[in-house]
Amino acid sequence: MAFRIPFNVPGLAGDELRYVADAITRGHTAGDGVYTARCHEFLQRELGVPRVLLTTSCTHALEMAALLLDIQAGDEVIVPAFTFVSTVNAFVLRGAKPVFADVRPDTLNLNEEQLEPLITSRTRAILPVHYAGVGCEMDRILEIAQRHSVAVVEDNAHGLFARYKGKLLGTFGCLATQSFHETKNIICGEGGALLINDARYVERAEVIREKGTNRSRFYRGQVDKYTWVDIGSSYLPSEILAAFLLAQLERHEQIQAVRRRIWERYDERLRDWAAGRGVVCPKVPPHCQHAFHMYYILMPSLECRQKLIAHLKQRSILSVFHYLPLHLSDMGKRFGGREGQCPVTESVSDRLLRLPFYNGLTEELQDEVIHALADFQE
Ligand SMILES: *Cc1c(COP(=O)(O)O)cnc(C)c1O
């Protein structure tokens, strides 16, 4: 069913077709050509990260992180129960046992105060997810992780260019991952990146990304033939996607400015409406500069949210809920997940609603959404 106001419309920045055409004309459409190199340089420079590697998805960047950390069967990783399945599944693929932590009721981020009791002698990694591009409490998370010698891998799929206490998200953990899926801020259809903040992982990351071979060293002339040196897979995207992505990255300031306007306009116009109805708007702590990734509201109950979804749908406006609690999924239950284990996650998962949010959402269309909310009778 087509909605007059959809939830997401992938936005074009302008140069995508030209760059893609150029990539094709150059005759090098496999990975790691000039466009990939330019994306790497761009992200390394803008983020100040020693090494960035484009991947075919954020999911694959997370899988690379699990391989780089040498996650073995029986190892434990601490993940928020309120996240996308890939944050967890990438580590479960290596045999890890996920340990689900609840989220904070204000930012819906991993609750750092509940972390420590979950750490055991088998804990290998903590996976903060910067929900909606609002930074997790990284000072406390890093302090706990360091004290227990546990790695921190940030799932920063929502938070490219956002900051916590002035520092860019994705630069805190030894590794961090980005997504360029068409639902994110900066897109190339399907794509991602691994940010390597701890230079010790660079060489092995290049090998893992290239099917377990030292092809990257070969291309740089550091070895005279390339061969199988480690485990790995094929995690590098085609130049066609890298060309698309570069066109987006180069316009990131404009894209972020547009998204900022949309986010702030929702926020200004909905705060009073929300306060009078027991609806909660997003909380952004003063020390966080967020990424303007989404605008969500928390309704008083599941019933109320479902009614609002139906109300908006009648006006051809698509609004959507978000993650189902991972600990209560079929897989989560196999790892011991049970009801009541993460009460905040269980509650917000029922009540959260995401409003239409995309670069092409004009003020007129946004006003229609806002007026439709104002007209909502429970
Ligand atoms: C979108 C998303 C992913 C997965 O990204 P892909 O690029 O589609 O693999 C992982 N984690 C979070 C938090 C996401 O929002």
The ligand as an SDF file (V2000), in Angstrom:
LIG
                    3D

 15 15  0  0  0  0  0  0  0  0999 V2000
   20.3900   -0.4800   10.4700 C   0  0  0  0  0  0  0  0  0  0  0  0
   21.0730   -1.0200   11.6680 C   0  0  0  0  0  0  0  0  0  0  0  0
   21.9780   -2.0850   11.5940 C   0  0  0  0  0  0  0  0  0  0  0  0
   22.1930   -2.8820   10.3580 C   0  0  0  0  0  0  0  0  0  0  0  0
   22.6420   -2.1410    9.3000 O   0  0  0  0  0  0  0  0  0  0  0  0
   22.8290   -2.8330    7.8690 P   0  0  0  0  0  0  0  0  0  0  0  0
   23.7370   -1.8740    7.1670 O   0  0  0  0  0  0  0  0  0  0  0  0
   21.4740   -2.9280    7.2680 O   0  0  0  0  0  0  0  0  0  0  0  0
   23.4470   -4.1490    8.0770 O   0  0  0  0  0  0  0  0  0  0  0  0
   22.6490   -2.4640   12.7270 C   0  0  0  0  0  0  0  0  0  0  0  0
   22.4350   -1.8530   13.8990 N   0  0  0  0  0  0  0  0  0  0  0  0
   21.5640   -0.8430   14.0210 C   0  0  0  0  0  0  0  0  0  0  0  0
   21.3950   -0.1820   15.3530 C   0  0  0  0  0  0  0  0  0  0  0  0
   20.8310   -0.4040   12.9150 C   0  0  0  0  0  0  0  0  0  0  0  0
   19.9440    0.5700   13.0490 O   0  0  0  0  0  0  0  0  0  0  0  0
  1  2  1  0
  2  3  1  0
  2 14  2  0
  3  4  1  0
  3 10  2  0
  4  5  1  0
  5  6  1  0
  6  7  2  0
  6  8  1  0
  6  9  1  0
 10 11  1  0
 11 12  2  0
 12 13  1  0
 12 14  1  0
 14 15  1  0
M  END
$$$$
